[in-house]
Amino acid sequence: MFTLTINGEARDVDVDEGTPLLFVLRDTLQMTGTKYGCGIAQCGACTVLMDGSAMRSCQLPVESVGTSQITTIEAVEADEVGKRVVAAWIEGQVPQCGYCQSGQVMAATALLKETPEPSDDDILYGMSNICRCGTYNGIAAAVRQAAKA
């Protein structure tokens, strides 16, 4: 049994210690905003914030979460930076298929929390999630817009 703090709420989960956080979120807690992509922590569709830092949840064992604060896409707008990122994503009409976008929004939120005025290089290296539709220009533009807001 683990007690996780997810989106500011303590949640008890009865799962094996090695269960990836992604599956705890999606299968145990029915929080399906965080997506399964590659399963090897490369694509970033599963990105959540752990104490404000972007983490790939598909390879993060639940036992390693401990007392960390987990934020998912369902609550990102409760954060002022996350709210600006979501607004920029909507205004810029960034998504095409949209599958990777929850992870992209979480990565952008973490980037802007760490680097409030990112350079183009900061965005290039900070936004390492994969988008199969190739919306990278729109993603970078939305990150720049959210930084200015």
C-alpha positions, 0 to 999 in steps of 0.5 A: 500500500502506498500513499501518493500525493497527486494533484494536492490530494493524498491517494492510497493505492494498493499496487506492487512496488515496481508498478510504474506510476503511469499505470497507477495513474491510468489503471488504478486511479482512472486518471487517463490524461497522462498517456502511454506512448513508448513505455521506455521513457523516450517519447514523453507522452507520460510526462508528469511533474514530480515536485515541479520537475518533468518526469517520465512516469512510464518508467518511474516505479511507484515505490520511488515517488515517496512523499513527492508531489505529483501533478498531472495534466488534470490539475496543471491549470491550478498552477499559474504557469500551467494555466499560461501554457494551456492558454498558449496551446489553445490560442496557438492551436498547437495540437494536431492529433493531440496524443502527445500534448498532455506530456508536451504541456507538462514539459513546457510547464516544468521548463517555464517554472525552471527557466521563466524566460527561455532562449530558443536553445532552452526550448530546443533542449528543454522540450525533448518530448516526441510529437509524431505529427511534427508540431515542434514549431507550434510547440516552441511558439506556444512556449515563447508566448506562455513565457511572455504572458 
